[in-house]
Amino acid sequence: MAEVDDAPVIVCSAPGSFARSVLAERHPALIEQVRDAFPWSPERHRALDALLRSSTEGVIEPLGPHAHDRERWDAWGAEHFGRSWFDVPFLWSESYFYRLLLEAVGYFGPGPWQGIDPFAPFKRAELRGSLVDDELAALDVLARRPVAERAAAYLHGSLWGNRADLSFTVGSQTADGGTDAGGTEERSGEDPPPLVADDSEVLWSLLPTGDSPGAARTVHVIADNSGRELIPDLVLIDHLLESGRADDVVLHVKPYPYYVSDATMADVVDCARRLAQASGEAGEAGRRLWAAMGDGRLAVRAHGFFCAPFPYAEMPDELRRQFDGAALTIVKGDLNYRRLVGDRLWSPTASFAGLTAHFPGPVAALRTLKSDVIVGLEPRTVARLEDAAGDGTGRAWRTSGTHGLVQVRT
């Protein structure tokens, strides 16, 4: 399709680009934070130091000979090995960085660090934070609102929860010199701006309430982050089940730690437990979710492709079949959006429906904007955002995390 040929793949070599800042600034800061998060052995320290040198100054090299998935990554990276990290597709370089980070801390190999999530301290600190207490308490107030208002709030809570992405705020310093895990927008106390695209009514039209005739309605949710994003995702899922908008829900998570805060099965359990142990409405929702997992109405799946460095257009057939027949698939977050439409420098007015036609069945994107990729906007919306950006380029709104969207392809 001509649109694809006209939109360059995002790489990290452009000076001043968002992608370059991720590799040159965010990844080194993350390595230092992971280094300090555990009492790693000297061997692990050396491996982390080597990853820092390689990813900032060196070239991309294959996994070691004993890596369990070396053949897979050899096939995936054959054209990239020996090249600078900054000269290959951004999606691929990010994915491979996190794969090498897990290798550096011994996640896959035999030994005492096998299976230890290097991001767990960050996730647990966020989950124990007072902001989570406040957000759970707000559910009691929301419970007194009309049903339609509650549904809208649950949907927007899931969308704006994406602002709590730990990888987006890693290295951001607060005034007292500490690391801010909430982002500057979390401290402003202001309501989020209007959505740059809002297909909420279309989304709800695909999931009517009540006892509708026909086959059971299954909703799939492709999760993004754990903690303060996953909790409102779970609250939304509880609403879908409790209201009858869905008969069952399938939640897709990562099979192992990926990026900083991407959700795994362990994170689902931690967040469901955090809900179930709360008082009031949050506790009731948590206990319903716990029961729904027990009776199969909420299933959690973890396919290896969710940690692959490719767009969803290249998903394997066995994963594609899982989405066939779904009433709706909700795709959460910025990385999933990049994978859904393709990690390219599209025109922001390019067709969302056209670029997601490859995905089986109706699909909805809930996303806070934190990277350059954006499609499906009205020209007047783009002009307004670019005029208001105030950064000299008209692009700051794409990566600031202060704008959000709901886009649906039926």
TORKOL-4160 file (C-alpha; in steps of 0.2 Angstrom, whole numbers, padded with zeros to 4 digits, m for minus):
410
<pt num="1" X="0000" Y="0000" Z="0000"/>
<pt num="2" X="0007" Y="0017" Z="m0005"/>
<pt num="3" X="0004" Y="0025" Z="0012"/>
<pt num="4" X="0017" Y="0012" Z="0020"/>
<pt num="5" X="0030" Y="0017" Z="0007"/>
<pt num="6" X="0028" Y="0035" Z="0010"/>
<pt num="7" X="0030" Y="0034" Z="0029"/>
<pt num="8" X="0048" Y="0031" Z="0035"/>
<pt num="9" X="0051" Y="0018" Z="0049"/>
<pt num="10" X="0056" Y="0027" Z="0065"/>
<pt num="11" X="0074" Y="0025" Z="0069"/>
<pt num="12" X="0085" Y="0034" Z="0083"/>
<pt num="13" X="0098" Y="0043" Z="0073"/>
<pt num="14" X="0089" Y="0060" Z="0070"/>
<pt num="15" X="0097" Y="0073" Z="0083"/>
<pt num="16" X="0084" Y="0079" Z="0095"/>
<pt num="17" X="0071" Y="0066" Z="0091"/>
<pt num="18" X="0061" Y="0057" Z="0104"/>
<pt num="19" X="0067" Y="0040" Z="0099"/>
<pt num="20" X="0085" Y="0046" Z="0100"/>
<pt num="21" X="0082" Y="0052" Z="0118"/>
<pt num="22" X="0075" Y="0035" Z="0123"/>
<pt num="23" X="0091" Y="0026" Z="0118"/>
<pt num="24" X="0103" Y="0040" Z="0123"/>
<pt num="25" X="0095" Y="0046" Z="0139"/>
<pt num="26" X="0081" Y="0035" Z="0146"/>
<pt num="27" X="0090" Y="0018" Z="0143"/>
<pt num="28" X="0106" Y="0023" Z="0152"/>
<pt num="29" X="0096" Y="0030" Z="0167"/>
<pt num="30" X="0086" Y="0014" Z="0168"/>
<pt num="31" X="0102" Y="0003" Z="0168"/>
<pt num="32" X="0108" Y="0013" Z="0183"/>
<pt num="33" X="0091" Y="0011" Z="0192"/>
<pt num="34" X="0091" Y="m0007" Z="0189"/>
<pt num="35" X="0109" Y="m0008" Z="0195"/>
<pt num="36" X="0104" Y="0000" Z="0212"/>
<pt num="37" X="0088" Y="m0010" Z="0214"/>
<pt num="38" X="0095" Y="m0027" Z="0219"/>
<pt num="39" X="0112" Y="m0033" Z="0227"/>
<pt num="40" X="0118" Y="m0040" Z="0210"/>
<pt num="41" X="0134" Y="m0050" Z="0210"/>
<pt num="42" X="0150" Y="m0044" Z="0202"/>
<pt num="43" X="0145" Y="m0054" Z="0186"/>
<pt num="44" X="0129" Y="m0045" Z="0185"/>
<pt num="45" X="0137" Y="m0028" Z="0187"/>
<pt num="46" X="0149" Y="m0032" Z="0173"/>
<pt num="47" X="0135" Y="m0037" Z="0162"/>
<pt num="48" X="0125" Y="m0022" Z="0165"/>
<pt num="49" X="0140" Y="m0011" Z="0162"/>
<pt num="50" X="0143" Y="m0020" Z="0146"/>
<pt num="51" X="0126" Y="m0017" Z="0140"/>
<pt num="52" X="0127" Y="0002" Z="0144"/>
<pt num="53" X="0143" Y="0003" Z="0134"/>
<pt num="54" X="0136" Y="m0007" Z="0119"/>
<pt num="55" X="0119" Y="0002" Z="0119"/>
<pt num="56" X="0127" Y="0020" Z="0119"/>
<pt num="57" X="0143" Y="0018" Z="0110"/>
<pt num="58" X="0144" Y="0001" Z="0102"/>
<pt num="59" X="0135" Y="m0010" Z="0089"/>
<pt num="60" X="0122" Y="m0023" Z="0091"/>
<pt num="61" X="0128" Y="m0040" Z="0094"/>
<pt num="62" X="0119" Y="m0057" Z="0094"/>
<pt num="63" X="0114" Y="m0066" Z="0110"/>
<pt num="64" X="0127" Y="m0077" Z="0118"/>
<pt num="65" X="0128" Y="m0095" Z="0112"/>
<pt num="66" X="0119" Y="m0102" Z="0127"/>
<pt num="67" X="0104" Y="m0091" Z="0126"/>
<pt num="68" X="0088" Y="m0101" Z="0125"/>
<pt num="69" X="0081" Y="m0090" Z="0111"/>
<pt num="70" X="0096" Y="m0086" Z="0102"/>
<pt num="71" X="0090" Y="m0094" Z="0085"/>
<pt num="72" X="0074" Y="m0084" Z="0086"/>
<pt num="73" X="0084" Y="m0067" Z="0088"/>
<pt num="74" X="0097" Y="m0072" Z="0076"/>
<pt num="75" X="0083" Y="m0073" Z="0063"/>
<pt num="76" X="0074" Y="m0057" Z="0069"/>
<pt num="77" X="0091" Y="m0047" Z="0069"/>
<pt num="78" X="0101" Y="m0054" Z="0055"/>
<pt num="79" X="0101" Y="m0037" Z="0046"/>
<pt num="80" X="0104" Y="m0027" Z="0062"/>
<pt num="81" X="0119" Y="m0036" Z="0070"/>
<pt num="82" X="0135" Y="m0026" Z="0068"/>
<pt num="83" X="0126" Y="m0009" Z="0066"/>
<pt num="84" X="0124" Y="0005" Z="0078"/>
<pt num="85" X="0109" Y="0004" Z="0089"/>
<pt num="86" X="0104" Y="0021" Z="0083"/>
<pt num="87" X="0103" Y="0016" Z="0065"/>
<pt num="88" X="0090" Y="0002" Z="0066"/>
<pt num="89" X="0071" Y="0003" Z="0068"/>
<pt num="90" X="0066" Y="0010" Z="0085"/>
<pt num="91" X="0054" Y="m0003" Z="0089"/>
<pt num="92" X="0067" Y="m0017" Z="0086"/>
<pt num="93" X="0081" Y="m0008" Z="0096"/>
<pt num="94" X="0070" Y="m0005" Z="0111"/>
<pt num="95" X="0064" Y="m0023" Z="0111"/>
<pt num="96" X="0081" Y="m0030" Z="0110"/>
<pt num="97" X="0088" Y="m0018" Z="0123"/>
<pt num="98" X="0075" Y="m0026" Z="0136"/>
<pt num="99" X="0079" Y="m0043" Z="0130"/>
<pt num="100" X="0098" Y="m0040" Z="0133"/>
<pt num="101" X="0094" Y="m0032" Z="0150"/>
<pt num="102" X="0085" Y="m0048" Z="0156"/>
<pt num="103" X="0101" Y="m0057" Z="0150"/>
<pt num="104" X="0112" Y="m0046" Z="0160"/>
<pt num="105" X="0103" Y="m0049" Z="0176"/>
<pt num="106" X="0102" Y="m0068" Z="0173"/>
<pt num="107" X="0083" Y="m0069" Z="0171"/>
<pt num="108" X="0083" Y="m0083" Z="0159"/>
<pt num="109" X="0099" Y="m0093" Z="0164"/>
<pt num="110" X="0102" Y="m0105" Z="0178"/>
<pt num="111" X="0106" Y="m0098" Z="0195"/>
<pt num="112" X="0099" Y="m0088" Z="0209"/>
<pt num="113" X="0093" Y="m0073" Z="0199"/>
<pt num="114" X="0083" Y="m0084" Z="0187"/>
<pt num="115" X="0065" Y="m0077" Z="0185"/>
<pt num="116" X="0068" Y="m0062" Z="0196"/>
<pt num="117" X="0059" Y="m0047" Z="0188"/>
<pt num="118" X="0072" Y="m0033" Z="0188"/>
<pt num="119" X="0058" Y="m0020" Z="0188"/>
<pt num="120" X="0048" Y="m0027" Z="0203"/>
<pt num="121" X="0054" Y="m0015" Z="0216"/>
<pt num="122" X="0048" Y="0000" Z="0205"/>
<pt num="123" X="0031" Y="m0009" Z="0202"/>
<pt num="124" X="0029" Y="m0013" Z="0220"/>
<pt num="125" X="0033" Y="0004" Z="0226"/>
<pt num="126" X="0020" Y="0012" Z="0214"/>
<pt num="127" X="0007" Y="m0001" Z="0220"/>
<pt num="128" X="0010" Y="0003" Z="0238"/>
<pt num="129" X="0009" Y="0022" Z="0235"/>
<pt num="130" X="m0004" Y="0034" Z="0242"/>
<pt num="131" X="m0010" Y="0039" Z="0225"/>
<pt num="132" X="m0017" Y="0021" Z="0223"/>
<pt num="133" X="m0026" Y="0023" Z="0239"/>
<pt num="134" X="m0034" Y="0039" Z="0233"/>
<pt num="135" X="m0039" Y="0032" Z="0216"/>
<pt num="136" X="m0047" Y="0017" Z="0225"/>
<pt num="137" X="m0056" Y="0028" Z="0237"/>
<pt num="138" X="m0063" Y="0038" Z="0222"/>
<pt num="139" X="m0073" Y="0022" Z="0217"/>
<pt num="140" X="m0084" Y="0024" Z="0232"/>
<pt num="141" X="m0089" Y="0042" Z="0225"/>
<pt num="142" X="m0091" Y="0036" Z="0208"/>
<pt num="143" X="m0103" Y="0022" Z="0213"/>
<pt num="144" X="m0116" Y="0035" Z="0217"/>
<pt num="145" X="m0116" Y="0042" Z="0199"/>
<pt num="146" X="m0128" Y="0036" Z="0185"/>
<pt num="147" X="m0123" Y="0020" Z="0176"/>
<pt num="148" X="m0118" Y="0029" Z="0159"/>
<pt num="149" X="m0107" Y="0041" Z="0169"/>
<pt num="150" X="m0098" Y="0027" Z="0178"/>
<pt num="151" X="m0095" Y="0018" Z="0162"/>
<pt num="152" X="m0087" Y="0034" Z="0154"/>
<pt num="153" X="m0076" Y="0036" Z="0170"/>
<pt num="154" X="m0070" Y="0018" Z="0170"/>
<pt num="155" X="m0065" Y="0020" Z="0151"/>
<pt num="156" X="m0056" Y="0036" Z="0154"/>
<pt num="157" X="m0048" Y="0030" Z="0170"/>
<pt num="158" X="m0041" Y="0015" Z="0160"/>
<pt num="159" X="m0035" Y="0028" Z="0146"/>
<pt num="160" X="m0027" Y="0040" Z="0158"/>
<pt num="161" X="m0020" Y="0027" Z="0169"/>
<pt num="162" X="m0007" Y="0025" Z="0154"/>
<pt num="163" X="0001" Y="0041" Z="0161"/>
<pt num="164" X="0008" Y="0031" Z="0175"/>
<pt num="165" X="0020" Y="0021" Z="0164"/>
<pt num="166" X="0036" Y="0020" Z="0173"/>
<pt num="167" X="0047" Y="0019" Z="0158"/>
<pt num="168" X="0040" Y="0036" Z="0153"/>
<pt num="169" X="0045" Y="0044" Z="0169"/>
<pt num="170" X="0062" Y="0035" Z="0172"/>
<pt num="171" X="0076" Y="0047" Z="0175"/>
<pt num="172" X="0064" Y="0062" Z="0178"/>
<pt num="173" X="0069" Y="0071" Z="0194"/>
<pt num="174" X="0058" Y="0079" Z="0207"/>
<pt num="175" X="0063" Y="0096" Z="0215"/>
<pt num="176" X="0070" Y="0087" Z="0229"/>
<pt num="177" X="0082" Y="0076" Z="0218"/>
<pt num="178" X="0072" Y="0060" Z="0219"/>
<pt num="179" X="0065" Y="0050" Z="0205"/>
<pt num="180" X="0047" Y="0054" Z="0200"/>
<pt num="181" X="0037" Y="0039" Z="0196"/>
<pt num="182" X="0022" Y="0048" Z="0192"/>
<pt num="183" X="0027" Y="0061" Z="0179"/>
<pt num="184" X="0025" Y="0080" Z="0180"/>
<pt num="185" X="0007" Y="0079" Z="0174"/>
<pt num="186" X="0002" Y="0068" Z="0189"/>
<pt num="187" X="0007" Y="0083" Z="0201"/>
<pt num="188" X="m0002" Y="0097" Z="0192"/>
<pt num="189" X="m0019" Y="0093" Z="0199"/>
<pt num="190" X="m0027" Y="0098" Z="0183"/>
<pt num="191" X="m0040" Y="0089" Z="0173"/>
<pt num="192" X="m0033" Y="0081" Z="0157"/>
<pt num="193" X="m0036" Y="0090" Z="0141"/>
<pt num="194" X="m0050" Y="0085" Z="0129"/>
<pt num="195" X="m0046" Y="0069" Z="0119"/>
<pt num="196" X="m0038" Y="0072" Z="0102"/>
<pt num="197" X="m0049" Y="0059" Z="0095"/>
<pt num="198" X="m0064" Y="0051" Z="0104"/>
<pt num="199" X="m0074" Y="0036" Z="0097"/>
<pt num="200" X="m0081" Y="0032" Z="0114"/>
<pt num="201" X="m0099" Y="0031" Z="0108"/>
<pt num="202" X="m0094" Y="0019" Z="0094"/>
<pt num="203" X="m0085" Y="0008" Z="0107"/>
<pt num="204" X="m0100" Y="0007" Z="0118"/>
<pt num="205" X="m0111" Y="0003" Z="0104"/>
<pt num="206" X="m0101" Y="m0013" Z="0101"/>
<pt num="207" X="m0104" Y="m0018" Z="0119"/>
<pt num="208" X="m0122" Y="m0015" Z="0123"/>
<pt num="209" X="m0128" Y="m0018" Z="0141"/>
<pt num="210" X="m0141" Y="m0031" Z="0145"/>
<pt num="211" X="m0146" Y="m0048" Z="0139"/>
<pt num="212" X="m0143" Y="m0047" Z="0120"/>
<pt num="213" X="m0148" Y="m0062" Z="0110"/>
<pt num="214" X="m0134" Y="m0072" Z="0101"/>
<pt num="215" X="m0117" Y="m0079" Z="0105"/>
<pt num="216" X="m0108" Y="m0075" Z="0120"/>
<pt num="217" X="m0099" Y="m0059" Z="0119"/>
<pt num="218" X="m0080" Y="m0060" Z="0122"/>
<pt num="219" X="m0069" Y="m0045" Z="0124"/>
<pt num="220" X="m0050" Y="m0045" Z="0123"/>
<pt num="221" X="m0039" Y="m0033" Z="0132"/>
<pt num="222" X="m0021" Y="m0031" Z="0127"/>
<pt num="223" X="m0013" Y="m0024" Z="0143"/>
<pt num="224" X="0001" Y="m0012" Z="0143"/>
<pt num="225" X="0008" Y="m0007" Z="0160"/>
<pt num="226" X="0006" Y="m0014" Z="0178"/>
<pt num="227" X="0002" Y="m0005" Z="0194"/>
<pt num="228" X="m0007" Y="0011" Z="0192"/>
<pt num="229" X="m0012" Y="0008" Z="0174"/>
<pt num="230" X="m0017" Y="m0010" Z="0176"/>
<pt num="231" X="m0028" Y="m0007" Z="0191"/>
<pt num="232" X="m0040" Y="0004" Z="0181"/>
<pt num="233" X="m0039" Y="m0008" Z="0167"/>
<pt num="234" X="m0045" Y="m0022" Z="0179"/>
<pt num="235" X="m0059" Y="m0010" Z="0186"/>
<pt num="236" X="m0065" Y="m0007" Z="0168"/>
<pt num="237" X="m0065" Y="m0026" Z="0165"/>
<pt num="238" X="m0075" Y="m0029" Z="0181"/>
<pt num="239" X="m0088" Y="m0016" Z="0174"/>
<pt num="240" X="m0089" Y="m0025" Z="0157"/>
<pt num="241" X="m0093" Y="m0041" Z="0166"/>
<pt num="242" X="m0104" Y="m0034" Z="0179"/>
<pt num="243" X="m0114" Y="m0024" Z="0167"/>
<pt num="244" X="m0116" Y="m0038" Z="0155"/>
<pt num="245" X="m0107" Y="m0029" Z="0141"/>
<pt num="246" X="m0096" Y="m0044" Z="0140"/>
<pt num="247" X="m0099" Y="m0062" Z="0145"/>
<pt num="248" X="m0081" Y="m0066" Z="0146"/>
<pt num="249" X="m0065" Y="m0056" Z="0145"/>
<pt num="250" X="m0047" Y="m0062" Z="0139"/>
<pt num="251" X="m0033" Y="m0051" Z="0146"/>
<pt num="252" X="m0017" Y="m0053" Z="0137"/>
<pt num="253" X="0000" Y="m0049" Z="0146"/>
<pt num="254" X="0018" Y="m0051" Z="0143"/>
<pt num="255" X="0026" Y="m0069" Z="0146"/>
<pt num="256" X="0040" Y="m0061" Z="0155"/>
<pt num="257" X="0046" Y="m0043" Z="0160"/>
<pt num="258" X="0047" Y="m0032" Z="0146"/>
<pt num="259" X="0050" Y="m0013" Z="0145"/>
<pt num="260" X="0050" Y="m0006" Z="0163"/>
<pt num="261" X="0032" Y="m0009" Z="0169"/>
<pt num="262" X="0023" Y="m0020" Z="0156"/>
<pt num="263" X="0011" Y="m0031" Z="0165"/>
<pt num="264" X="0015" Y="m0050" Z="0168"/>
<pt num="265" X="0004" Y="m0063" Z="0176"/>
<pt num="266" X="0012" Y="m0059" Z="0193"/>
<pt num="267" X="0007" Y="m0041" Z="0191"/>
<pt num="268" X="m0011" Y="m0046" Z="0187"/>
<pt num="269" X="m0011" Y="m0056" Z="0203"/>
<pt num="270" X="m0003" Y="m0042" Z="0213"/>
<pt num="271" X="m0015" Y="m0029" Z="0206"/>
<pt num="272" X="m0031" Y="m0040" Z="0209"/>
<pt num="273" X="m0025" Y="m0043" Z="0227"/>
<pt num="274" X="m0022" Y="m0025" Z="0230"/>
<pt num="275" X="m0040" Y="m0022" Z="0224"/>
<pt num="276" X="m0048" Y="m0036" Z="0234"/>
<pt num="277" X="m0039" Y="m0031" Z="0250"/>
<pt num="278" X="m0046" Y="m0013" Z="0249"/>
<pt num="279" X="m0062" Y="m0007" Z="0257"/>
<pt num="280" X="m0078" Y="m0001" Z="0248"/>
<pt num="281" X="m0081" Y="m0002" Z="0230"/>
<pt num="282" X="m0063" Y="m0006" Z="0226"/>
<pt num="283" X="m0063" Y="m0022" Z="0237"/>
<pt num="284" X="m0080" Y="m0028" Z="0229"/>
<pt num="285" X="m0073" Y="m0026" Z="0212"/>
<pt num="286" X="m0057" Y="m0035" Z="0217"/>
<pt num="287" X="m0066" Y="m0050" Z="0224"/>
<pt num="288" X="m0077" Y="m0051" Z="0209"/>
<pt num="289" X="m0062" Y="m0051" Z="0198"/>
<pt num="290" X="m0054" Y="m0064" Z="0208"/>
<pt num="291" X="m0070" Y="m0075" Z="0207"/>
<pt num="292" X="m0071" Y="m0072" Z="0188"/>
<pt num="293" X="m0053" Y="m0078" Z="0186"/>
<pt num="294" X="m0058" Y="m0094" Z="0196"/>
<pt num="295" X="m0073" Y="m0098" Z="0185"/>
<pt num="296" X="m0066" Y="m0093" Z="0168"/>
<pt num="297" X="m0075" Y="m0078" Z="0164"/>
<pt num="298" X="m0059" Y="m0068" Z="0165"/>
<pt num="299" X="m0044" Y="m0078" Z="0157"/>
<pt num="300" X="m0026" Y="m0072" Z="0157"/>
<pt num="301" X="m0015" Y="m0077" Z="0142"/>
<pt num="302" X="0003" Y="m0073" Z="0138"/>
<pt num="303" X="0009" Y="m0076" Z="0120"/>
<pt num="304" X="0027" Y="m0074" Z="0116"/>
<pt num="305" X="0023" Y="m0062" Z="0101"/>
<pt num="306" X="0019" Y="m0049" Z="0114"/>
<pt num="307" X="0038" Y="m0048" Z="0117"/>
<pt num="308" X="0043" Y="m0048" Z="0099"/>
<pt num="309" X="0050" Y="m0033" Z="0090"/>
<pt num="310" X="0037" Y="m0032" Z="0076"/>
<pt num="311" X="0020" Y="m0024" Z="0073"/>
<pt num="312" X="0004" Y="m0033" Z="0075"/>
<pt num="313" X="0002" Y="m0035" Z="0056"/>
<pt num="314" X="0015" Y="m0049" Z="0058"/>
<pt num="315" X="0007" Y="m0058" Z="0072"/>
<pt num="316" X="0007" Y="m0077" Z="0070"/>
<pt num="317" X="m0009" Y="m0086" Z="0064"/>
<pt num="318" X="m0012" Y="m0095" Z="0081"/>
<pt num="319" X="m0012" Y="m0078" Z="0090"/>
<pt num="320" X="m0023" Y="m0070" Z="0076"/>
<pt num="321" X="m0036" Y="m0084" Z="0078"/>
<pt num="322" X="m0038" Y="m0080" Z="0097"/>
<pt num="323" X="m0045" Y="m0063" Z="0092"/>
<pt num="324" X="m0057" Y="m0070" Z="0078"/>
<pt num="325" X="m0075" Y="m0068" Z="0083"/>
<pt num="326" X="m0072" Y="m0056" Z="0098"/>
<pt num="327" X="m0085" Y="m0042" Z="0100"/>
<pt num="328" X="m0070" Y="m0030" Z="0103"/>
<pt num="329" X="m0051" Y="m0030" Z="0106"/>
<pt num="330" X="m0046" Y="m0016" Z="0117"/>
<pt num="331" X="m0027" Y="m0011" Z="0114"/>
<pt num="332" X="m0020" Y="m0002" Z="0128"/>
<pt num="333" X="m0005" Y="0011" Z="0129"/>
<pt num="334" X="0008" Y="0019" Z="0118"/>
<pt num="335" X="0019" Y="0004" Z="0113"/>
<pt num="336" X="0003" Y="m0007" Z="0108"/>
<pt num="337" X="m0003" Y="0008" Z="0098"/>
<pt num="338" X="0014" Y="0009" Z="0089"/>
<pt num="339" X="0013" Y="m0010" Z="0085"/>
<pt num="340" X="m0005" Y="m0009" Z="0080"/>
<pt num="341" X="m0003" Y="0005" Z="0067"/>
<pt num="342" X="0015" Y="0002" Z="0063"/>
<pt num="343" X="0030" Y="0012" Z="0070"/>
<pt num="344" X="0032" Y="0024" Z="0056"/>
<pt num="345" X="0031" Y="0043" Z="0054"/>
<pt num="346" X="0014" Y="0043" Z="0047"/>
<pt num="347" X="0004" Y="0059" Z="0043"/>
<pt num="348" X="m0007" Y="0062" Z="0058"/>
<pt num="349" X="m0022" Y="0062" Z="0047"/>
<pt num="350" X="m0018" Y="0045" Z="0039"/>
<pt num="351" X="m0033" Y="0033" Z="0041"/>
<pt num="352" X="m0034" Y="0023" Z="0058"/>
<pt num="353" X="m0046" Y="0011" Z="0050"/>
<pt num="354" X="m0035" Y="0008" Z="0035"/>
<pt num="355" X="m0019" Y="0005" Z="0045"/>
<pt num="356" X="m0028" Y="m0007" Z="0057"/>
<pt num="357" X="m0037" Y="m0017" Z="0044"/>
<pt num="358" X="m0025" Y="m0031" Z="0046"/>
<pt num="359" X="m0031" Y="m0034" Z="0064"/>
<pt num="360" X="m0045" Y="m0048" Z="0066"/>
<pt num="361" X="m0061" Y="m0040" Z="0071"/>
<pt num="362" X="m0066" Y="m0024" Z="0079"/>
<pt num="363" X="m0052" Y="m0015" Z="0088"/>
<pt num="364" X="m0051" Y="0000" Z="0100"/>
<pt num="365" X="m0035" Y="0009" Z="0105"/>
<pt num="366" X="m0035" Y="0018" Z="0122"/>
<pt num="367" X="m0019" Y="0028" Z="0123"/>
<pt num="368" X="m0010" Y="0042" Z="0131"/>
<pt num="369" X="0002" Y="0050" Z="0118"/>
<pt num="370" X="0020" Y="0047" Z="0122"/>
<pt num="371" X="0029" Y="0044" Z="0106"/>
<pt num="372" X="0029" Y="0051" Z="0088"/>
<pt num="373" X="0016" Y="0039" Z="0081"/>
<pt num="374" X="m0001" Y="0046" Z="0078"/>
<pt num="375" X="m0014" Y="0043" Z="0065"/>
<pt num="376" X="m0033" Y="0046" Z="0062"/>
<pt num="377" X="m0034" Y="0064" Z="0067"/>
<pt num="378" X="m0044" Y="0078" Z="0059"/>
<pt num="379" X="m0034" Y="0091" Z="0050"/>
<pt num="380" X="m0041" Y="0105" Z="0061"/>
<pt num="381" X="m0036" Y="0095" Z="0077"/>
<pt num="382" X="m0018" Y="0094" Z="0071"/>
<pt num="383" X="m0017" Y="0112" Z="0067"/>
<pt num="384" X="m0023" Y="0117" Z="0084"/>
<pt num="385" X="m0011" Y="0105" Z="0093"/>
<pt num="386" X="0004" Y="0111" Z="0082"/>
<pt num="387" X="m0001" Y="0129" Z="0085"/>
<pt num="388" X="m0002" Y="0126" Z="0104"/>
<pt num="389" X="0014" Y="0116" Z="0106"/>
<pt num="390" X="0026" Y="0130" Z="0109"/>
<pt num="391" X="0041" Y="0120" Z="0106"/>
<pt num="392" X="0047" Y="0127" Z="0089"/>
<pt num="393" X="0043" Y="0111" Z="0080"/>
<pt num="394" X="0024" Y="0109" Z="0084"/>
<pt num="395" X="0027" Y="0091" Z="0089"/>
<pt num="396" X="0028" Y="0091" Z="0108"/>
<pt num="397" X="0010" Y="0086" Z="0110"/>
<pt num="398" X="0015" Y="0069" Z="0102"/>
<pt num="399" X="0027" Y="0064" Z="0116"/>
<pt num="400" X="0022" Y="0074" Z="0132"/>
<pt num="401" X="0010" Y="0061" Z="0139"/>
<pt num="402" X="m0003" Y="0075" Z="0141"/>
<pt num="403" X="m0015" Y="0071" Z="0127"/>
<pt num="404" X="m0025" Y="0055" Z="0125"/>
<pt num="405" X="m0037" Y="0046" Z="0113"/>
<pt num="406" X="m0050" Y="0033" Z="0110"/>
<pt num="407" X="m0050" Y="0027" Z="0092"/>
<pt num="408" X="m0061" Y="0012" Z="0086"/>
<pt num="409" X="m0061" Y="0003" Z="0070"/>
<pt num="410" X="m0077" Y="m0008" Z="0068"/>
